[in-house]
Amino acid sequence: MVSASGLHAVMTREIALRGSRKVANKEYPFFYNPMWGHFGDGDETPPGTHYYTASRLKEFFWHMFDQVLLRPDIIELFEPSTLKVLDTDGASSFLTEHRLPDNNVGSDHLPILFKLNL
């Protein structure tokens, strides 16, 4: 996700607006990934889009598998305040009583919502 040879998605608009960077004489374009700001306890929404627990030494529990990636030329069309990890459709909660994704209601992934001013 962050590797220059991969998607090269950075967490700040400022860096993404540079357009690209050169690594070993090759130019790599940036994506802007605003999902970084929604990972963890930063706001009232769930701390990720997918919850998984396993019996192993290293476990993150919450993951942010669902992403928004924007090229620098459309960053200005993006409204950051509209980006949300949804936990309800307005009628039904997508979460269990323990605030984990409820597979019986929807998916094991929580949906995301954002707006571009086109």
N, C-alpha and C positions, 0 to 999 in steps of 0.2 A: 504494500500500500504506500509506503513512504520512500522506498528505494527509487533512485533516479532511473534505474533500468526497469522499474515496475510502473506503477501509476503516478509516482512522484507527487503524492497528495500531501500538501502542507497545511498546518493548522491556523495560519494567519493570512488575512487578506493582503496585508502589506507585502509579505514574501511572494505570494501567488501573483500579485500584480506586477512583479518584476518580469513575468512571462516565462522565463526559463533560466537555467544555469548550465554552465559548461563543466563537464567532468571528463578528464582525460581526452581533451580536444573534441568532445562530442556534446552537442547541445541537447538538453532534456527539458521539454516543456512541463510547466507546473499545472496541477489541479489544485483548487482550494477545497478543503474538506471541513465544512463548518460543524460536522458531527463531533469533533474533538471537545467542543464546549458542552456537550450534552452527556459526556461519559462520567459516571460517578454521581455524587450527591450535589451537583451544581445547581439544580433547580427542583421544582416539585414533581417533575415527570420521572418515570422509572430510570434507573441508572444505566440502562442499556436497552438493546432491542431483543436480546436472547439470553436466557438464563440456563446454565448447565452446571451440574455438579457431578463430580466423579471422585472415586476414592484413589486419589493420586497425590503426590507430594506438592505439586504445583497446580493450583486451580484458581482461576479468576472469578468464577461464578457468573458474573454479568459480562456479556460481550456486546460489542457494537458491530455486528455483522452487516447491518443495513446502513448504507452510507449515502450521502449526497456529495457528488463530486462536480465541481464547476470549473470550466476553463476561465482564465482571466478576462476574456472579452465579454463574458456575461455576468461577472460578479456584481456589477452595479445594478443588474436586474433582480437580484436576489434580495428578499426581505428577511433579514435574520430573525426578526421577532415572530415570524410565522413558522419557523422550524420547530417541530415538536415530535416527540415520541408519544404516540397516542396510546392511552390506556382505556379508552372508551369510545363508543360510536355515538354517544349521547343517550342511548337507551340501555345498553348492556356494558358492563365492565369486561375488559379483556384480561383482568387479573384475578387471581385467587384471593382468598382472605389474607394470605401472607404476602400479597403484592408481587406475585410471580406470574408470568404469562400462563393463562388458563387454556390448555390445549382443547378442552371440551367446548369452549366458546368460539375459538378462532384458530389461531396458529400458535406454534411455539416461538414465532417471531412477532414482535410488536410492530405495527405499521408506523411509518413516518409520514409527516405532512410538511410541505413548504410551498412558498409562492414565489413565482418569477413574474415580474411586471413586464409582460411582452407587449 
